[in-house]
């Protein structure tokens, strides 16, 4: 009998996926789970921030446009939180990166300490190999 060469690689890490679209949460969660990661999902920035504080994930995949507390406000809260500010964040959104960068620039005018750019910004629909490669690279960098 031939060995199964398609088993998922065992990774250590938890990915928090925050997106208001249930199908996107399920889809991205399945991608990470089949590649050996643990996942948690939330449907808005408020629940996402609460979950991030509870579990201290190794990576956050964050949508920008969500009702209520959107991704940009969650991102601001993450980057000003003592425990979470080093957590890598991949912004995954239908909003063009240029538009998000402009928003971040306008937000920084009002802040004493400017927010850093996200660790990565990918537009929807996601290129799955790129999303996975980016996530793996960011988590490896964090673990040093």
Buried (B, 14 or more C-beta within 10 A) or exposed (E): EEEEEEEEEEBEBBBBBBBBBEEBBBBBBEBBEEBEBBBBBBBBBBBBBEBBEEEEBBBBBBBBBBEEBBBBBBBBBBBEBEEBEEBBBBBBBEBEBEEBEEEBEEBBEEEEEEBEBBBBBBBBEBEEEEBBEBBBEBBEEBEE
